[in-house]
Amino acid sequence: MAKSEKVNVLLLAFEETLVALAYGFAGVVATALCVGLLSVLIGKQVGLVESGLAATIIGGVAFLIGILSTGYKYLKEDKRENLLLKHFLQGVFGFIAGLAVLLLCLKIEELQSWNAFLDYAVYVAPLIGLLIGFNHRIGHRRLRAAADS
């Protein structure tokens, strides 16, 4: 992979991260507002666990939508939109691998004390796996498509 192509893929991953974080944050805030509104409408307080779980799930889905929208824009620039499903599935496998790392680290954490940074950093492993999985070999395919043209 050429040096400029590596930079482009890194910039894509950075842009995806920022857009996905914005989408995820907006999803969490919207979910919190909707849960609050729902509790007022039904007259019953929604539990903290339920509202936190709903916000986490909607935030994760919004994060995924942010990655997909940015990746689609990138693939559309190169007229390779048909690869979106393949990259999406790679992202799902990356998410599953990151989730496995998270669960493994949580299991190991029971046995020994971790550094405080690792205690919090390990929770983003599924999201990092999603990003890496989605962007895996995206630049190599771009170079091949340019060489075929």
N, CA, C and O atoms as a GROMACS GRO file, in nm:
protein
  596
    1MET      N    1   0.085  -0.117   0.000
    1MET     CA    2   0.000   0.000   0.000
    1MET      C    3   0.090   0.123   0.000
    1MET      O    4   0.186   0.131   0.076
    2ALA      N    5   0.057   0.218  -0.085
    2ALA     CA    6   0.135   0.341  -0.094
    2ALA      C    7   0.117   0.422   0.034
    2ALA      O    8   0.017   0.410   0.105
    3LYS      N    9   0.217   0.506   0.059
    3LYS     CA   10   0.215   0.586   0.182
    3LYS      C   11   0.094   0.678   0.187
    3LYS      O   12   0.030   0.692   0.292
    4SER      N   13   0.060   0.741   0.075
    4SER     CA   14  -0.055   0.832   0.074
    4SER      C   15  -0.186   0.755   0.096
    4SER      O   16  -0.279   0.808   0.156
    5GLU      N   17  -0.192   0.631   0.048
    5GLU     CA   18  -0.312   0.551   0.068
    5GLU      C   19  -0.327   0.511   0.215
    5GLU      O   20  -0.439   0.506   0.267
    6LYS      N   21  -0.215   0.483   0.282
    6LYS     CA   22  -0.220   0.453   0.425
    6LYS      C   23  -0.272   0.574   0.503
    6LYS      O   24  -0.352   0.561   0.596
    7VAL      N   25  -0.226   0.692   0.463
    7VAL     CA   26  -0.272   0.814   0.529
    7VAL      C   27  -0.421   0.833   0.505
    7VAL      O   28  -0.495   0.871   0.596
    8ASN      N   29  -0.467   0.806   0.381
    8ASN     CA   30  -0.610   0.819   0.350
    8ASN      C   31  -0.695   0.724   0.434
    8ASN      O   32  -0.801   0.763   0.483
    9VAL      N   33  -0.648   0.601   0.452
    9VAL     CA   34  -0.724   0.504   0.532
    9VAL      C   35  -0.724   0.547   0.679
    9VAL      O   36  -0.825   0.534   0.747
   10LEU      N   37  -0.611   0.599   0.729
   10LEU     CA   38  -0.608   0.648   0.867
   10LEU      C   39  -0.701   0.768   0.885
   10LEU      O   40  -0.770   0.778   0.986
   11LEU      N   41  -0.702   0.857   0.787
   11LEU     CA   42  -0.793   0.971   0.795
   11LEU      C   43  -0.939   0.926   0.788
   11LEU      O   44  -1.025   0.982   0.855
   12LEU      N   45  -0.966   0.823   0.707
   12LEU     CA   46  -1.101   0.768   0.702
   12LEU      C   47  -1.140   0.712   0.838
   12LEU      O   48  -1.251   0.738   0.885
   13ALA      N   49  -1.051   0.636   0.900
   13ALA     CA   50  -1.081   0.578   1.032
   13ALA      C   51  -1.103   0.689   1.135
   13ALA      O   52  -1.191   0.677   1.220
   14PHE      N   53  -1.024   0.796   1.128
   14PHE     CA   54  -1.041   0.908   1.221
   14PHE      C   55  -1.175   0.977   1.197
   14PHE      O   56  -1.246   1.010   1.292
   15GLU      N   57  -1.208   1.000   1.070
   15GLU     CA   58  -1.336   1.063   1.038
   15GLU      C   59  -1.452   0.974   1.082
   15GLU      O   60  -1.550   1.022   1.137
   16GLU      N   61  -1.439   0.842   1.057
   16GLU     CA   62  -1.544   0.749   1.100
   16GLU      C   63  -1.561   0.753   1.251
   16GLU      O   64  -1.673   0.749   1.302
   17THR      N   65  -1.450   0.760   1.322
   17THR     CA   66  -1.457   0.763   1.468
   17THR      C   67  -1.530   0.887   1.517
   17THR      O   68  -1.617   0.878   1.603
   18LEU      N   69  -1.494   1.002   1.462
   18LEU     CA   70  -1.559   1.126   1.504
   18LEU      C   71  -1.708   1.128   1.470
   18LEU      O   72  -1.791   1.165   1.552
   19VAL      N   73  -1.741   1.086   1.348
   19VAL     CA   74  -1.881   1.085   1.307
   19VAL      C   75  -1.958   0.982   1.390
   19VAL      O   76  -2.070   1.009   1.435
   20ALA      N   77  -1.898   0.865   1.410
   20ALA     CA   78  -1.966   0.761   1.488
   20ALA      C   79  -1.985   0.804   1.633
   20ALA      O   80  -2.090   0.776   1.692
   21LEU      N   81  -1.886   0.870   1.690
   21LEU     CA   82  -1.902   0.919   1.827
   21LEU      C   83  -2.013   1.023   1.836
   21LEU      O   84  -2.090   1.024   1.932
   22ALA      N   85  -2.021   1.111   1.736
   22ALA     CA   86  -2.128   1.211   1.734
   22ALA      C   87  -2.265   1.142   1.721
   22ALA      O   88  -2.359   1.178   1.792
   23TYR      N   89  -2.276   1.045   1.630
   23TYR     CA   90  -2.401   0.970   1.616
   23TYR      C   91  -2.434   0.896   1.745
   23TYR      O   92  -2.548   0.899   1.792
   24GLY      N   93  -2.335   0.831   1.803
   24GLY     CA   94  -2.357   0.755   1.927
   24GLY      C   95  -2.402   0.845   2.040
   24GLY      O   96  -2.494   0.811   2.114
   25PHE      N   97  -2.336   0.959   2.054
   25PHE     CA   98  -2.374   1.053   2.160
   25PHE      C   99  -2.516   1.105   2.137
   25PHE      O  100  -2.595   1.115   2.231
   26ALA      N  101  -2.548   1.138   2.012
   26ALA     CA  102  -2.683   1.184   1.980
   26ALA      C  103  -2.786   1.074   2.010
   26ALA      O  104  -2.895   1.103   2.058
   27GLY      N  105  -2.750   0.950   1.981
   27GLY     CA  106  -2.841   0.839   2.010
   27GLY      C  107  -2.864   0.822   2.158
   27GLY      O  108  -2.977   0.797   2.202
   28VAL      N  109  -2.758   0.835   2.237
   28VAL     CA  110  -2.771   0.822   2.383
   28VAL      C  111  -2.856   0.935   2.439
   28VAL      O  112  -2.944   0.912   2.522
   29VAL      N  113  -2.831   1.057   2.394
   29VAL     CA  114  -2.908   1.172   2.444
   29VAL      C  115  -3.055   1.160   2.403
   29VAL      O  116  -3.144   1.184   2.484
   30ALA      N  117  -3.080   1.122   2.277
   30ALA     CA  118  -3.218   1.106   2.231
   30ALA      C  119  -3.289   0.996   2.309
   30ALA      O  120  -3.407   1.011   2.343
   31THR      N  121  -3.219   0.887   2.337
   31THR     CA  122  -3.280   0.779   2.414
   31THR      C  123  -3.312   0.825   2.556
   31THR      O  124  -3.419   0.795   2.609
   32ALA      N  125  -3.220   0.898   2.618
   32ALA     CA  126  -3.244   0.947   2.754
   32ALA      C  127  -3.364   1.042   2.757
   32ALA      O  128  -3.447   1.036   2.848
   33LEU      N  129  -3.373   1.129   2.656
   33LEU     CA  130  -3.488   1.220   2.650
   33LEU      C  131  -3.618   1.145   2.627
   33LEU      O  132  -3.720   1.176   2.689
   34CYS      N  133  -3.615   1.046   2.539
   34CYS     CA  134  -3.736   0.967   2.512
   34CYS      C  135  -3.778   0.885   2.634
   34CYS      O  136  -3.898   0.875   2.663
   35VAL      N  137  -3.683   0.828   2.705
   35VAL     CA  138  -3.716   0.751   2.825
   35VAL      C  139  -3.774   0.844   2.931
   35VAL      O  140  -3.870   0.808   3.000
   36GLY      N  141  -3.716   0.962   2.945
   36GLY     CA  142  -3.771   1.060   3.040
   36GLY      C  143  -3.911   1.103   3.004
   36GLY      O  144  -3.998   1.113   3.090
   37LEU      N  145  -3.933   1.128   2.875
   37LEU     CA  146  -4.066   1.166   2.828
   37LEU      C  147  -4.165   1.051   2.846
   37LEU      O  148  -4.280   1.073   2.885
   38LEU      N  149  -4.120   0.930   2.818
   38LEU     CA  150  -4.206   0.813   2.834
   38LEU      C  151  -4.248   0.795   2.980
   38LEU      O  152  -4.363   0.762   3.009
   39SER      N  153  -4.153   0.815   3.072
   39SER     CA  154  -4.186   0.800   3.213
   39SER      C  155  -4.287   0.905   3.258
   39SER      O  156  -4.371   0.877   3.344
   40VAL      N  157  -4.280   1.024   3.201
   40VAL     CA  158  -4.378   1.128   3.235
   40VAL      C  159  -4.515   1.093   3.176
   40VAL      O  160  -4.617   1.111   3.241
   41LEU      N  161  -4.516   1.042   3.053
   41LEU     CA  162  -4.642   1.010   2.986
   41LEU      C  163  -4.716   0.894   3.053
   41LEU      O  164  -4.838   0.898   3.068
   42ILE      N  165  -4.642   0.792   3.092
   42ILE     CA  166  -4.711   0.677   3.153
   42ILE      C  167  -4.728   0.693   3.303
   42ILE      O  168  -4.802   0.617   3.367
   43GLY      N  169  -4.662   0.792   3.361
   43GLY     CA  170  -4.678   0.820   3.502
   43GLY      C  171  -4.604   0.723   3.592
   43GLY      O  172  -4.632   0.716   3.712
   44LYS      N  173  -4.512   0.649   3.537
   44LYS     CA  174  -4.437   0.552   3.616
   44LYS      C  175  -4.289   0.574   3.588
   44LYS      O  176  -4.247   0.591   3.473
   45GLN      N  177  -4.211   0.572   3.692
   45GLN     CA  178  -4.068   0.595   3.679
   45GLN      C  179  -4.000   0.474   3.611
   45GLN      O  180  -4.019   0.360   3.652
   46VAL      N  181  -3.921   0.500   3.508
   46VAL     CA  182  -3.844   0.395   3.440
   46VAL      C  183  -3.715   0.376   3.518
   46VAL      O  184  -3.650   0.473   3.556
   47GLY      N  185  -3.678   0.251   3.541
   47GLY     CA  186  -3.560   0.221   3.621
   47GLY      C  187  -3.431   0.265   3.554
   47GLY      O  188  -3.423   0.279   3.432
   48LEU      N  189  -3.330   0.287   3.637
   48LEU     CA  190  -3.200   0.331   3.588
   48LEU      C  191  -3.134   0.224   3.501
   48LEU      O  192  -3.072   0.256   3.400
   49VAL      N  193  -3.148   0.099   3.540
   49VAL     CA  194  -3.088  -0.010   3.463
   49VAL      C  195  -3.152  -0.019   3.324
   49VAL      O  196  -3.082  -0.032   3.224
   50GLU      N  197  -3.284  -0.012   3.319
   50GLU     CA  198  -3.354  -0.020   3.191
   50GLU      C  199  -3.319   0.098   3.101
   50GLU      O  200  -3.294   0.079   2.982
   51SER      N  201  -3.317   0.217   3.156
   51SER     CA  202  -3.285   0.333   3.073
   51SER      C  203  -3.138   0.332   3.031
   51SER      O  204  -3.105   0.372   2.920
   52GLY      N  205  -3.050   0.285   3.118
   52GLY     CA  206  -2.909   0.274   3.082
   52GLY      C  207  -2.886   0.170   2.974
   52GLY      O  208  -2.805   0.191   2.883
   53LEU      N  209  -2.955   0.058   2.983
   53LEU     CA  210  -2.945  -0.046   2.882
   53LEU      C  211  -2.998   0.002   2.747
   53LEU      O  212  -2.936  -0.023   2.643
   54ALA      N  213  -3.111   0.070   2.750
   54ALA     CA  214  -3.167   0.123   2.625
   54ALA      C  215  -3.073   0.226   2.563
   54ALA      O  216  -3.052   0.225   2.442
   55ALA      N  217  -3.016   0.314   2.645
   55ALA     CA  218  -2.923   0.415   2.593
   55ALA      C  219  -2.797   0.350   2.536
   55ALA      O  220  -2.744   0.396   2.435
   56THR      N  221  -2.748   0.245   2.600
   56THR     CA  222  -2.629   0.176   2.551
   56THR      C  223  -2.656   0.108   2.418
   56THR      O  224  -2.574   0.117   2.326
   57ILE      N  225  -2.769   0.041   2.407
   57ILE     CA  226  -2.802  -0.028   2.282
   57ILE      C  227  -2.823   0.071   2.169
   57ILE      O  228  -2.768   0.054   2.060
   58ILE      N  229  -2.901   0.174   2.193
   58ILE     CA  230  -2.926   0.274   2.088
   58ILE      C  231  -2.799   0.349   2.054
   58ILE      O  232  -2.776   0.380   1.937
   59GLY      N  233  -2.716   0.378   2.152
   59GLY     CA  234  -2.587   0.443   2.125
   59GLY      C  235  -2.496   0.357   2.039
   59GLY      O  236  -2.430   0.407   1.949
   60GLY      N  237  -2.494   0.227   2.067
   60GLY     CA  238  -2.413   0.135   1.985
   60GLY      C  239  -2.463   0.126   1.843
   60GLY      O  240  -2.384   0.124   1.748
   61VAL      N  241  -2.595   0.120   1.827
   61VAL     CA  242  -2.652   0.115   1.692
   61VAL      C  243  -2.623   0.246   1.618
   61VAL      O  244  -2.589   0.244   1.500
   62ALA      N  245  -2.635   0.358   1.687
   62ALA     CA  246  -2.604   0.487   1.624
   62ALA      C  247  -2.456   0.496   1.589
   62ALA      O  248  -2.421   0.554   1.486
   63PHE      N  249  -2.368   0.441   1.672
   63PHE     CA  250  -2.224   0.436   1.641
   63PHE      C  251  -2.203   0.357   1.513
   63PHE      O  252  -2.126   0.398   1.426
   64LEU      N  253  -2.270   0.243   1.501
   64LEU     CA  254  -2.259   0.160   1.381
   64LEU      C  255  -2.310   0.236   1.259
   64LEU      O  256  -2.248   0.228   1.153
   65ILE      N  257  -2.419   0.307   1.271
   65ILE     CA  258  -2.474   0.385   1.160
   65ILE      C  259  -2.375   0.494   1.119
   65ILE      O  260  -2.360   0.522   1.000
   66GLY      N  261  -2.309   0.556   1.215
   66GLY     CA  262  -2.208   0.657   1.183
   66GLY      C  263  -2.093   0.599   1.103
   66GLY      O  264  -2.046   0.661   1.007
   67ILE      N  265  -2.046   0.481   1.142
   67ILE     CA  266  -1.937   0.416   1.069
   67ILE      C  267  -1.983   0.379   0.928
   67ILE      O  268  -1.911   0.401   0.831
   68LEU      N  269  -2.104   0.324   0.917
   68LEU     CA  270  -2.155   0.283   0.786
   68LEU      C  271  -2.176   0.402   0.694
   68LEU      O  272  -2.146   0.394   0.574
   69SER      N  273  -2.227   0.512   0.746
   69SER     CA  274  -2.251   0.628   0.660
   69SER      C  275  -2.121   0.686   0.608
   69SER      O  276  -2.112   0.724   0.490
   70THR      N  277  -2.020   0.695   0.693
   70THR     CA  278  -1.891   0.747   0.648
   70THR      C  279  -1.823   0.650   0.553
   70THR      O  280  -1.765   0.691   0.453
   71GLY      N  281  -1.829   0.522   0.584
   71GLY     CA  282  -1.769   0.421   0.496
   71GLY      C  283  -1.838   0.416   0.361
   71GLY      O  284  -1.773   0.399   0.258
   72TYR      N  285  -1.970   0.431   0.360
   72TYR     CA  286  -2.043   0.432   0.234
   72TYR      C  287  -2.002   0.551   0.149
   72TYR      O  288  -1.983   0.539   0.028
   73LYS      N  289  -1.988   0.666   0.213
   73LYS     CA  290  -1.944   0.785   0.140
   73LYS      C  291  -1.807   0.762   0.078
   73LYS      O  292  -1.782   0.801  -0.037
   74TYR      N  293  -1.718   0.700   0.154
   74TYR     CA  294  -1.582   0.671   0.105
   74TYR      C  295  -1.587   0.572  -0.011
   74TYR      O  296  -1.519   0.591  -0.112
   75LEU      N  297  -1.665   0.466   0.003
   75LEU     CA  298  -1.674   0.366  -0.104
   75LEU      C  299  -1.745   0.422  -0.227
   75LEU      O  300  -1.711   0.384  -0.339
   76LYS      N  301  -1.841   0.510  -0.207
   76LYS     CA  302  -1.912   0.569  -0.320
   76LYS      C  303  -1.821   0.659  -0.403
   76LYS      O  304  -1.837   0.668  -0.524
   77GLU      N  305  -1.726   0.726  -0.337
   77GLU     CA  306  -1.631   0.809  -0.410
   77GLU      C  307  -1.551   0.727  -0.511
   77GLU      O  308  -1.514   0.777  -0.617
   78ASP      N  309  -1.525   0.600  -0.478
   78ASP     CA  310  -1.448   0.513  -0.566
   78ASP      C  311  -1.538   0.422  -0.650
   78ASP      O  312  -1.489   0.330  -0.716
   79LYS      N  313  -1.669   0.448  -0.646
   79LYS     CA  314  -1.767   0.367  -0.718
   79LYS      C  315  -1.756   0.219  -0.682
   79LYS      O  316  -1.755   0.132  -0.769
   80ARG      N  317  -1.748   0.193  -0.550
   80ARG     CA  318  -1.739   0.056  -0.499
   80ARG      C  319  -1.844   0.033  -0.389
   80ARG      O  320  -1.815  -0.032  -0.289
   81GLU      N  321  -1.964   0.087  -0.409
   81GLU     CA  322  -2.069   0.073  -0.308
   81GLU      C  323  -2.107  -0.072  -0.284
   81GLU      O  324  -2.156  -0.107  -0.177
   82ASN      N  325  -2.083  -0.157  -0.384
   82ASN     CA  326  -2.121  -0.297  -0.371
   82ASN      C  327  -2.038  -0.369  -0.265
   82ASN      O  328  -2.075  -0.479  -0.222
   83LEU      N  329  -1.928  -0.311  -0.222
   83LEU     CA  330  -1.844  -0.372  -0.117
   83LEU      C  331  -1.890  -0.335   0.024
   83LEU      O  332  -1.832  -0.381   0.122
   84LEU      N  333  -1.995  -0.252   0.035
   84LEU     CA  334  -2.039  -0.208   0.168
   84LEU      C  335  -2.083  -0.325   0.255
   84LEU      O  336  -2.050  -0.330   0.373
   85LEU      N  337  -2.158  -0.418   0.198
   85LEU     CA  338  -2.204  -0.534   0.277
   85LEU      C  339  -2.086  -0.616   0.326
   85LEU      O  340  -2.085  -0.662   0.440
   86LYS      N  341  -1.987  -0.636   0.240
   86LYS     CA  342  -1.869  -0.713   0.279
   86LYS      C  343  -1.795  -0.644   0.393
   86LYS      O  344  -1.754  -0.709   0.489
   87HIS      N  345  -1.777  -0.513   0.384
   87HIS     CA  346  -1.710  -0.440   0.491
   87HIS      C  347  -1.795  -0.436   0.617
   87HIS      O  348  -1.741  -0.440   0.728
   88PHE      N  349  -1.927  -0.428   0.601
   88PHE     CA  350  -2.015  -0.432   0.717
   88PHE      C  351  -1.999  -0.565   0.792
   88PHE      O  352  -1.988  -0.567   0.914
   89LEU      N  353  -1.997  -0.676   0.716
   89LEU     CA  354  -1.980  -0.807   0.780
   89LEU      C  355  -1.843  -0.819   0.846
   89LEU      O  356  -1.831  -0.878   0.953
   90GLN      N  357  -1.740  -0.764   0.782
   90GLN     CA  358  -1.608  -0.762   0.846
   90GLN      C  359  -1.613  -0.683   0.976
   90GLN      O  360  -1.551  -0.721   1.075
   91GLY      N  361  -1.688  -0.572   0.975
   91GLY     CA  362  -1.704  -0.492   1.096
   91GLY      C  363  -1.776  -0.568   1.206
   91GLY      O  364  -1.741  -0.556   1.324
   92VAL      N  365  -1.878  -0.644   1.168
   92VAL     CA  366  -1.950  -0.726   1.267
   92VAL      C  367  -1.857  -0.830   1.328
   92VAL      O  368  -1.858  -0.851   1.449
   93PHE      N  369  -1.777  -0.895   1.244
   93PHE     CA  370  -1.681  -0.993   1.296
   93PHE      C  371  -1.578  -0.924   1.386
   93PHE      O  372  -1.537  -0.980   1.488
   94GLY      N  373  -1.535  -0.804   1.349
   94GLY     CA  374  -1.444  -0.728   1.434
   94GLY      C  375  -1.507  -0.692   1.566
   94GLY      O  376  -1.442  -0.695   1.671
   95PHE      N  377  -1.636  -0.656   1.563
   95PHE     CA  378  -1.710  -0.626   1.686
   95PHE      C  379  -1.717  -0.748   1.775
   95PHE      O  380  -1.698  -0.738   1.896
   96ILE      N  381  -1.745  -0.864   1.716
   96ILE     CA  382  -1.752  -0.988   1.793
   96ILE      C  383  -1.616  -1.022   1.853
   96ILE      O  384  -1.607  -1.065   1.968
   97ALA      N  385  -1.509  -1.002   1.774
   97ALA     CA  386  -1.374  -1.027   1.826
   97ALA      C  387  -1.342  -0.931   1.941
   97ALA      O  388  -1.284  -0.971   2.041
   98GLY      N  389  -1.380  -0.804   1.926
   98GLY     CA  390  -1.358  -0.707   2.033
   98GLY      C  391  -1.438  -0.740   2.157
   98GLY      O  392  -1.392  -0.721   2.269
   99LEU      N  393  -1.560  -0.790   2.136
   99LEU     CA  394  -1.643  -0.832   2.249
   99LEU      C  395  -1.581  -0.951   2.321
   99LEU      O  396  -1.585  -0.960   2.443
  100ALA      N  397  -1.523  -1.042   2.242
  100ALA     CA  398  -1.454  -1.158   2.303
  100ALA      C  399  -1.334  -1.112   2.385
  100ALA      O  400  -1.309  -1.164   2.493
  101VAL      N  401  -1.260  -1.014   2.333
  101VAL     CA  402  -1.147  -0.959   2.408
  101VAL      C  403  -1.196  -0.894   2.537
  101VAL      O  404  -1.136  -0.911   2.643
  102LEU      N  405  -1.306  -0.820   2.527
  102LEU     CA  406  -1.363  -0.756   2.647
  102LEU      C  407  -1.400  -0.860   2.751
  102LEU      O  408  -1.365  -0.847   2.868
  103LEU      N  409  -1.472  -0.963   2.709
  103LEU     CA  410  -1.514  -1.067   2.804
  103LEU      C  411  -1.395  -1.142   2.862
  103LEU      O  412  -1.394  -1.176   2.980
  104LEU      N  413  -1.295  -1.168   2.779
  104LEU     CA  414  -1.174  -1.234   2.827
  104LEU      C  415  -1.102  -1.147   2.930
  104LEU      O  416  -1.057  -1.197   3.034
  105CYS      N  417  -1.092  -1.019   2.902
  105CYS     CA  418  -1.025  -0.928   2.996
  105CYS      C  419  -1.104  -0.915   3.126
  105CYS      O  420  -1.045  -0.904   3.234
  106LEU      N  421  -1.236  -0.916   3.117
  106LEU     CA  422  -1.316  -0.911   3.239
  106LEU      C  423  -1.298  -1.036   3.322
  106LEU      O  424  -1.297  -1.030   3.445
  107LYS      N  425  -1.282  -1.151   3.256
  107LYS     CA  426  -1.258  -1.276   3.328
  107LYS      C  427  -1.121  -1.275   3.394
  107LYS      O  428  -1.106  -1.318   3.508
  108ILE      N  429  -1.021  -1.224   3.321
  108ILE     CA  430  -0.886  -1.216   3.377
  108ILE      C  431  -0.882  -1.115   3.491
  108ILE      O  432  -0.808  -1.133   3.588
  109GLU      N  433  -0.962  -1.009   3.479
  109GLU     CA  434  -0.964  -0.904   3.581
  109GLU      C  435  -1.004  -0.960   3.717
  109GLU      O  436  -0.961  -0.909   3.821
  110GLU      N  437  -1.085  -1.064   3.718
  110GLU     CA  438  -1.124  -1.124   3.845
  110GLU      C  439  -1.004  -1.186   3.916
  110GLU      O  440  -1.001  -1.195   4.039
  111LEU      N  441  -0.907  -1.229   3.838
  111LEU     CA  442  -0.792  -1.297   3.896
  111LEU      C  443  -0.684  -1.203   3.946
  111LEU      O  444  -0.611  -1.236   4.039
  112GLN      N  445  -0.672  -1.089   3.885
  112GLN     CA  446  -0.564  -0.997   3.922
  112GLN      C  447  -0.609  -0.852   3.908
  112GLN      O  448  -0.711  -0.823   3.845
  113SER      N  449  -0.534  -0.764   3.968
  113SER     CA  450  -0.564  -0.622   3.961
  113SER      C  451  -0.501  -0.563   3.835
  113SER      O  452  -0.386  -0.591   3.803
  114TRP      N  453  -0.578  -0.481   3.764
  114TRP     CA  454  -0.530  -0.419   3.641
  114TRP      C  455  -0.493  -0.274   3.668
  114TRP      O  456  -0.528  -0.216   3.770
  115ASN      N  457  -0.422  -0.219   3.575
  115ASN     CA  458  -0.394  -0.076   3.575
  115ASN      C  459  -0.528  -0.003   3.555
  115ASN      O  460  -0.615  -0.053   3.484
  116ALA      N  461  -0.545   0.112   3.616
  116ALA     CA  462  -0.671   0.186   3.609
  116ALA      C  463  -0.707   0.222   3.465
  116ALA      O  464  -0.824   0.223   3.430
  117PHE      N  465  -0.607   0.252   3.383
  117PHE     CA  466  -0.633   0.287   3.242
  117PHE      C  467  -0.693   0.168   3.168
  117PHE      O  468  -0.788   0.183   3.092
  118LEU      N  469  -0.638   0.050   3.190
  118LEU     CA  470  -0.688  -0.070   3.122
  118LEU      C  471  -0.829  -0.106   3.167
  118LEU      O  472  -0.906  -0.163   3.091
  119ASP      N  473  -0.861  -0.073   3.291
  119ASP     CA  474  -0.996  -0.100   3.340
  119ASP      C  475  -1.102  -0.032   3.254
  119ASP      O  476  -1.208  -0.089   3.229
  120TYR      N  477  -1.073   0.088   3.207
  120TYR     CA  478  -1.168   0.162   3.126
  120TYR      C  479  -1.146   0.143   2.977
  120TYR      O  480  -1.242   0.142   2.900
  121ALA      N  481  -1.020   0.129   2.934
  121ALA     CA  482  -0.989   0.117   2.792
  121ALA      C  483  -1.042  -0.011   2.732
  121ALA      O  484  -1.076  -0.014   2.613
  122VAL      N  485  -1.050  -0.117   2.810
  122VAL     CA  486  -1.095  -0.245   2.757
  122VAL      C  487  -1.242  -0.240   2.715
  122VAL      O  488  -1.284  -0.324   2.635
  123TYR      N  489  -1.320  -0.148   2.766
  123TYR     CA  490  -1.461  -0.140   2.731
  123TYR      C  491  -1.485  -0.086   2.591
  123TYR      O  492  -1.595  -0.102   2.538
  124VAL      N  493  -1.387  -0.024   2.530
  124VAL     CA  494  -1.403   0.022   2.392
  124VAL      C  495  -1.351  -0.080   2.291
  124VAL      O  496  -1.351  -0.053   2.171
  125ALA      N  497  -1.306  -0.196   2.338
  125ALA     CA  498  -1.254  -0.300   2.248
  125ALA      C  499  -1.355  -0.341   2.140
  125ALA      O  500  -1.314  -0.355   2.025
  126PRO      N  501  -1.483  -0.360   2.171
  126PRO     CA  502  -1.577  -0.394   2.063
  126PRO      C  503  -1.589  -0.285   1.957
  126PRO      O  504  -1.601  -0.314   1.838
  127LEU      N  505  -1.585  -0.159   2.000
  127LEU     CA  506  -1.596  -0.050   1.904
  127LEU      C  507  -1.470  -0.038   1.819
  127LEU      O  508  -1.478  -0.008   1.700
  128ILE      N  509  -1.355  -0.060   1.880
  128ILE     CA  510  -1.230  -0.060   1.804
  128ILE      C  511  -1.230  -0.177   1.706
  128ILE      O  512  -1.186  -0.162   1.592
  129GLY      N  513  -1.278  -0.292   1.750
  129GLY     CA  514  -1.289  -0.407   1.660
  129GLY      C  515  -1.380  -0.378   1.542
  129GLY      O  516  -1.352  -0.420   1.430
  130LEU      N  517  -1.489  -0.307   1.566
  130LEU     CA  518  -1.580  -0.268   1.460
  130LEU      C  519  -1.511  -0.178   1.359
  130LEU      O  520  -1.523  -0.199   1.238
  131LEU      N  521  -1.438  -0.079   1.407
  131LEU     CA  522  -1.366   0.012   1.318
  131LEU      C  523  -1.260  -0.061   1.237
  131LEU      O  524  -1.251  -0.043   1.115
  132ILE      N  525  -1.180  -0.142   1.304
  132ILE     CA  526  -1.072  -0.213   1.234
  132ILE      C  527  -1.131  -0.314   1.136
  132ILE      O  528  -1.082  -0.328   1.024
  133GLY      N  529  -1.235  -0.384   1.178
  133GLY     CA  530  -1.298  -0.481   1.089
  133GLY      C  531  -1.356  -0.416   0.964
  133GLY      O  532  -1.341  -0.468   0.854
  134PHE      N  533  -1.422  -0.302   0.982
  134PHE     CA  534  -1.482  -0.235   0.866
  134PHE      C  535  -1.376  -0.185   0.770
  134PHE      O  536  -1.393  -0.194   0.649
  135ASN      N  537  -1.266  -0.134   0.822
  135ASN     CA  538  -1.163  -0.073   0.738
  135ASN      C  539  -1.055  -0.170   0.693
  135ASN      O  540  -0.962  -0.130   0.623
  136HIS      N  541  -1.065  -0.297   0.733
  136HIS     CA  542  -0.961  -0.393   0.698
  136HIS      C  543  -0.952  -0.408   0.546
  136HIS      O  544  -1.050  -0.442   0.480
  137ARG      N  545  -0.834  -0.382   0.493
  137ARG     CA  546  -0.800  -0.396   0.351
  137ARG      C  547  -0.882  -0.307   0.260
  137ARG      O  548  -0.894  -0.336   0.141
  138ILE      N  549  -0.939  -0.200   0.313
  138ILE     CA  550  -1.019  -0.111   0.228
  138ILE      C  551  -0.927  -0.034   0.132
  138ILE      O  552  -0.967  -0.005   0.019
  139GLY      N  553  -0.806  -0.002   0.176
  139GLY     CA  554  -0.713   0.069   0.089
  139GLY      C  555  -0.655  -0.020  -0.019
  139GLY      O  556  -0.632   0.026  -0.130
  140HIS      N  557  -0.630  -0.150   0.012
  140HIS     CA  558  -0.577  -0.242  -0.087
  140HIS      C  559  -0.675  -0.258  -0.203
  140HIS      O  560  -0.635  -0.262  -0.319
  141ARG      N  561  -0.802  -0.265  -0.172
  141ARG     CA  562  -0.903  -0.279  -0.277
  141ARG      C  563  -0.910  -0.152  -0.360
  141ARG      O  564  -0.936  -0.158  -0.480
  142ARG      N  565  -0.887  -0.039  -0.299
  142ARG     CA  566  -0.889   0.087  -0.372
  142ARG      C  567  -0.774   0.092  -0.471
  142ARG      O  568  -0.791   0.136  -0.584
  143LEU      N  569  -0.656   0.046  -0.429
  143LEU     CA  570  -0.542   0.044  -0.520
  143LEU      C  571  -0.566  -0.053  -0.635
  143LEU      O  572  -0.532  -0.021  -0.749
  144ARG      N  573  -0.622  -0.169  -0.608
  144ARG     CA  574  -0.650  -0.266  -0.713
  144ARG      C  575  -0.752  -0.208  -0.812
  144ARG      O  576  -0.737  -0.227  -0.932
  145ALA      N  577  -0.855  -0.140  -0.763
  145ALA     CA  578  -0.956  -0.082  -0.850
  145ALA      C  579  -0.895   0.028  -0.937
  145ALA      O  580  -0.933   0.043  -1.053
  146ALA      N  581  -0.801   0.104  -0.881
  146ALA     CA  582  -0.735   0.208  -0.958
  146ALA      C  583  -0.644   0.148  -1.064
  146ALA      O  584  -0.632   0.203  -1.174
  147ALA      N  585  -0.579   0.035  -1.033
  147ALA     CA  586  -0.491  -0.031  -1.130
  147ALA      C  587  -0.570  -0.096  -1.243
  147ALA      O  588  -0.522  -0.102  -1.356
  148ASP      N  589  -0.692  -0.144  -1.213
  148ASP     CA  590  -0.776  -0.205  -1.315
  148ASP      C  591  -0.833  -0.103  -1.412
  148ASP      O  592  -0.864  -0.137  -1.526
  149SER      N  593  -0.846   0.021  -1.368
  149SER     CA  594  -0.905   0.126  -1.452
  149SER      C  595  -0.813   0.171  -1.562
  149SER      O  596  -0.849   0.259  -1.640
   0.00000   0.00000   0.00000
